[in-house]
Amino acid sequence: MVKKNKNVVAVIPARAGSKGLPNKNILPLLGKPLIQYSIEVAKKAKLLDRIIVSTDSEQIADISRKSGAEVPFIRPKELAADFSSTEDVLKHAILWLKENEGYIVDILVYLQLTDFFKKSEWIDQAVKMLLEDETLESVFVAYPDYKNYWKKQGDDYVRITGGRHMARQLKERVYREDTGLASATRAYIITEQNRRLGDKVKIIENDEVTIDIHSEFDFWLVEKLFRERPEFKQYLSG
């Protein structure tokens, strides 16, 4: 086991409002509130000191505590609006712990509760990399992709990746950030630079199926995979 002399805290944001799927953060999935799955994954990680849920809802706070997380504060309403940034929510949690408990967060692990299917080993792997290499600022899960991407720029479309079409095996990889599955960042990047990720990073590559629940279909699909595909049953107990 790596020697740990840093305070490592996981923060799971969970506001009450949701336009696409009302109350999705606590909707029951096979008998458990959605948020409980992320808390259980975090509880299995070996390198976390604390698991904190940041919420504006007393109901979510109560469910989170029963699931094994801390809810030391109720998030201010101005940080729970539709366009509130995740970075501001994480920064608030770090500063609240410092100002109210005198507790200094060194490494913050961000988990998005709607992201399925997380693994506790990703959390430990990300934290371990930061503990072993002081020059690293962030480590996060990402999906390796080989497709060509474009964006709209004014009335035109501009290529972002890829120059010509070729066999997949010959293409250069691009990576899709999946920080909600697991990311670990030194706290000062968030509090001083208001960024989720630093510049010196490493990536944990994941090419397995993951789903970010935003709709009824997403919810149905996760439940169906749990019920019908044996390889997904491992996630039922975190």
JONOR-V632461 format. One record per residue. N is the residue number from 0. RES is the residue in one small letter. NEAR is the number of other ideal C-beta (glycine too) atoms within 12 Angstrom. D_CENTER is the distance of its C-alpha to the mean C-alpha in Angstrom with 1 decimal. Layout:
<<N:RES:NEAR:D_CENTER> <N:RES:NEAR:D_CENTER>>
This chain:
<<0:m:10:23.8> <1:v:17:22.8> <2:k:9:24.4> <3:k:19:21.9> <4:n:13:23.2> <5:k:25:20.1> <6:n:27:18.3> <7:v:36:14.7> <8:v:42:12.6> <9:a:48:9.3> <10:v:50:8.6> <11:i:50:7.4> <12:p:43:8.9> <13:a:45:11.4> <14:r:36:14.4> <15:a:27:17.5> <16:g:24:18.3> <17:s:25:17.4> <18:k:14:19.9> <19:g:19:19.2> <20:l:23:18.9> <21:p:14:20.2> <22:n:22:18.7> <23:k:30:16.0> <24:n:41:13.7> <25:i:34:16.7> <26:l:31:18.5> <27:p:17:19.9> <28:l:34:18.8> <29:l:23:21.6> <30:g:13:22.5> <31:k:25:19.3> <32:p:30:17.2> <33:l:38:14.0> <34:i:46:12.1> <35:q:35:14.0> <36:y:47:12.5> <37:s:48:9.1> <38:i:39:11.5> <39:e:31:13.7> <40:v:39:11.4> <41:a:43:10.7> <42:k:26:14.5> <43:k:25:15.4> <44:a:32:13.9> <45:k:19:17.0> <46:l:37:16.0> <47:l:36:14.2> <48:d:25:16.8> <49:r:32:15.3> <50:i:39:12.6> <51:i:42:12.7> <52:v:44:12.1> <53:s:46:12.9> <54:t:38:15.0> <55:d:27:18.3> <56:s:27:19.6> <57:e:18:21.8> <58:q:22:21.4> <59:i:37:17.7> <60:a:29:18.3> <61:d:19:21.0> <62:i:32:19.1> <63:s:40:16.2> <64:r:22:19.0> <65:k:19:20.8> <66:s:31:17.8> <67:g:26:17.7> <68:a:37:15.4> <69:e:30:16.9> <70:v:33:17.4> <71:p:26:19.7> <72:f:25:19.8> <73:i:25:19.7> <74:r:36:17.9> <75:p:19:20.7> <76:k:16:21.4> <77:e:15:21.3> <78:l:28:17.6> <79:a:27:17.0> <80:a:17:18.9> <81:d:14:18.0> <82:f:13:17.7> <83:s:22:16.1> <84:s:19:13.6> <85:t:33:10.2> <86:e:27:11.8> <87:d:25:14.6> <88:v:36:12.7> <89:l:42:11.2> <90:k:33:14.7> <91:h:36:16.4> <92:a:43:14.8> <93:i:39:15.9> <94:l:28:19.3> <95:w:28:19.9> <96:l:29:19.7> <97:k:21:22.0> <98:e:16:24.5> <99:n:13:24.8> <100:e:19:24.4> <101:g:10:25.2> <102:y:22:22.1> <103:i:23:20.8> <104:v:37:17.2> <105:d:30:17.4> <106:i:42:13.9> <107:l:54:10.7> <108:v:52:7.6> <109:y:50:4.5> <110:l:47:2.7> <111:q:41:3.7> <112:l:43:6.9> <113:t:35:8.6> <114:d:37:7.1> <115:f:37:9.8> <116:f:35:10.9> <117:k:44:8.7> <118:k:31:11.0> <119:s:32:11.7> <120:e:22:13.6> <121:w:39:10.8> <122:i:40:9.7> <123:d:32:13.4> <124:q:30:14.1> <125:a:46:11.9> <126:v:43:13.4> <127:k:30:16.8> <128:m:32:17.0> <129:l:36:16.7> <130:l:26:19.2> <131:e:21:21.6> <132:d:19:21.6> <133:e:14:22.1> <134:t:15:22.2> <135:l:26:18.6> <136:e:30:16.3> <137:s:38:12.9> <138:v:41:11.7> <139:f:41:8.9> <140:v:40:9.0> <141:a:29:11.2> <142:y:27:13.7> <143:p:21:17.3> <144:d:22:19.5> <145:y:21:23.3> <146:k:19:24.0> <147:n:20:25.6> <148:y:18:24.0> <149:w:13:25.8> <150:k:12:25.3> <151:k:11:27.8> <152:q:10:29.5> <153:g:7:32.1> <154:d:6:34.2> <155:d:9:33.5> <156:y:12:30.9> <157:v:14:29.8> <158:r:17:28.5> <159:i:15:25.3> <160:t:19:25.3> <161:g:20:28.1> <162:g:12:31.8> <163:r:11:33.6> <164:h:12:33.1> <165:m:12:33.4> <166:a:8:32.5> <167:r:14:28.9> <168:q:8:29.7> <169:l:12:31.0> <170:k:19:28.2> <171:e:17:26.0> <172:r:19:22.3> <173:v:20:19.8> <174:y:25:16.0> <175:r:24:13.5> <176:e:28:10.2> <177:d:36:7.3> <178:t:40:4.8> <179:g:35:2.2> <180:l:43:4.4> <181:a:44:4.7> <182:s:45:6.2> <183:a:50:9.2> <184:t:45:11.4> <185:r:40:14.9> <186:a:35:15.1> <187:y:22:18.0> <188:i:33:16.2> <189:i:37:14.4> <190:t:27:17.5> <191:e:16:20.2> <192:q:19:19.0> <193:n:21:16.5> <194:r:27:14.1> <195:r:33:10.5> <196:l:33:12.0> <197:g:27:15.5> <198:d:14:18.2> <199:k:18:18.8> <200:v:29:15.9> <201:k:28:15.7> <202:i:31:13.9> <203:i:33:13.2> <204:e:21:14.7> <205:n:29:13.9> <206:d:17:16.5> <207:e:23:16.1> <208:v:19:15.5> <209:t:30:12.2> <210:i:32:12.2> <211:d:29:10.4> <212:i:32:12.7> <213:h:22:14.5> <214:s:19:18.1> <215:e:16:20.5> <216:f:15:20.8> <217:d:24:17.2> <218:f:29:17.6> <219:w:19:20.9> <220:l:24:19.7> <221:v:36:17.1> <222:e:27:19.9> <223:k:17:22.4> <224:l:27:20.6> <225:f:26:20.3> <226:r:16:24.0> <227:e:13:25.6> <228:r:18:23.9> <229:p:11:24.4> <230:e:13:21.8> <231:f:25:19.0> <232:k:15:20.7> <233:q:21:19.0> <234:y:33:15.8> <235:l:24:18.0> <236:s:16:18.3> <237:g:27:14.8>>
